[in-house]
């Protein structure tokens, strides 16, 4: 299960890096006034995910169940922020051509891989034997 979690998390991270770079280079939603994401949201989402990844890896290495649960909590917060961005992107794609040009395949891949990683981290935390 750890390998599957790592693969899902890696796919989500790669797609997320692509989306972030796309948005920051001017090809994304930053031109459309309605769809601008607050800087705190754009920074917090990946920061929480990276912190959760560090906790998860630390939990696997040390066998500390609390670290794995901390990873789950961090990933839950990152997922919530990601859902906020996703719903805002969905609403904007009906109103602006800039949002329609945003790579839907990358958004979908990032979301599916993120949900998969979230589920697998939860299962890992639930199955951890040591505390």
GIHU-V303457 format. One record per run of one state. SS is the DSSP state (H for helix, E for strand, C for the rest). FROM is the first residue (numbers start at 0). TO is the last residue. If there is no record, write none. Layout:
ss = [SS/SS]
from = [FROM/FROM]
to = [TO/TO]
//
This chain:
ss = [C/H/C/H/C/H/C/H/C/H/C/H/C/H/C]
from = [0/1/24/28/31/32/35/38/62/64/93/96/100/103/127]
to = [0/23/27/30/31/34/37/61/63/92/95/99/102/126/130]
//
